[in-house]
């Protein structure tokens, strides 16, 4: 019971602190703005990195996003979580950044993708294509992010909005000015591409593990001999 | 197939949920600086655009200062004259009313005396009522009636003269004041005559147990309260008279050359030749009314009491304007002005023996005859239990309290509440022209900055207590936004000059107070006058 109470009190304190923080930012207090930036910048940077190509581009988007937060915080109505509201702003900022800097290409044929390491041999497919096997392998956050970043812009956008932000195809279509069917097809292709990448990565990990095990065995054998 | 791939969504979502990326570069300073300037330059309701106001302020500050200084001097002189005239009329009225009351008292006392005479005729000598004294009082009575009539007729004539006379020079003023002096002297003589007769009656009636009234002269008390009896409490005062009206109606007699001047100049220019820019000096007389709306239901009584004690008041606005007129009918007007919004706070109060004041209402709930007060219990806010603290001695007949207490206890707390703003009006205009006149319809808003707040209000914690405004407290919103619209009619009497007059309606959008349990906003109707120069 006690740990629960401690957790509950921490949550309550956190909420009060967040309210104070929001009020401070609304009043344009520098200290509150700094606190908000320190607290949420890493999370928002991670979100922006899923939409941009590299860290420097993500930093630009983060900067734009926080400027919007600091100037438009009075538009936060209090309904829904503050973090969720901020995330939506950063997602929109990222999409606008992409639209501004380049035309977003929605590829319809997987062969059109200027993408390396697409080929996967049948044997690997057979061995690693099952759900169970994929789930067993532990992929780090950086690896997942790298895979997503390698996707073409259209796939990446639709996949991020559907899979991570959990928007519907209708909402995505409206946001990106595409049709619902385009959204669905882009999502399907994104998933397929990610799956292929995950398979390849998993294969590499397994091979690496095997090699490590072999080395260990050799070392232990040598010891025995000695 | 699709379902097989859904695990990818789950996997990615799980990994990305708590993903955070730290950076070695701290961009906060740049972000904070950019956000600061964006807020500074933003033109939104919630942030004040100091940049544009600074530009207009630089442009208009010297002309505004000169206008304010000149305008203030003129209005003081006008007000002094007007207030002296009003004071004279008030004093005459007061004297008349006192005279009537005294006459009434005399008549009543006479009736009582007569009754006593009838009842105790057999003991006339012992009671002290003699035939000589009775006849004396009858003679005094007749004289009093004659004198009252003559005073009333003299004072009536004087009043009519004062109302009808349009005084435009000093010699006439002096004549009127001299006549007033004569009238006052006569009134004082009557008072002395009355007091001497009343004293005689007082002595006569002092032994009469049936007299229900204690009669004495009204005593002049040197107290800080404005009025001392119910009749004056019901009187409303005019605190401000628009001096511009007088000068406007008399403009022709003062400046007869204007007409001939305008006739000789071809004032009418075709639209293509007219200048698009115009600057002007404006003055508005504002009828301002406050609107209180409840934010917190715990303060419902306070808000209803506030609505009862606050009344509309007349304020003013003055400033400079800059207008741009497009080739088509639309244009734009801005400028800089000084405006006052406000209301009249007025509440009757009674002060108890501990110097605590209680509000009295309704106003008609009590009346007094000299130092005798007839008081309705319902008009006391706290009820009967405070009777003992308020009055030295009192007795109750039905629901009425009759007491004999010091009239200085009654007070009227009155205050002209004022919120002074420096404002920038921003309006779109639509003009319809004919030969001499331009009709301009205007709609826009004003952005104001509060520079002063003076007045009285009810204490939030105790609605019975009246407190002064504390301008230094954070209760006041410094920024104020209002919507304004109306029509101005421009008369072009010279190719470079025009005179305007019109009517505007204004309503504040933002609350005067910050974080208060009630909202205070103002709606006002104003009559504008302006003189404009076409560039």
Interface residues (C-beta under 8 A of the other chain):
Chain A: X28 X30 X33 X34 X37 X38 X41 X42 X43 X45 X46 X49 X50 X55 X58 X59 X62 X63 X66 X67 X70 X71 X74 X131 X134 X135 X139 X140 X141 X144 X145 X148 X159 X162 X163 X164 X166 X188 X191 X192 X194 X195 X198
Chain B: X2 X4 X5 X7 X8 X9 X11 X12 X13 X15 X16 X19 X20 X21 X22 X23 X25 X27 X28 X30 X31 X32 X34 X35 X36 X38 X39 X42 X46
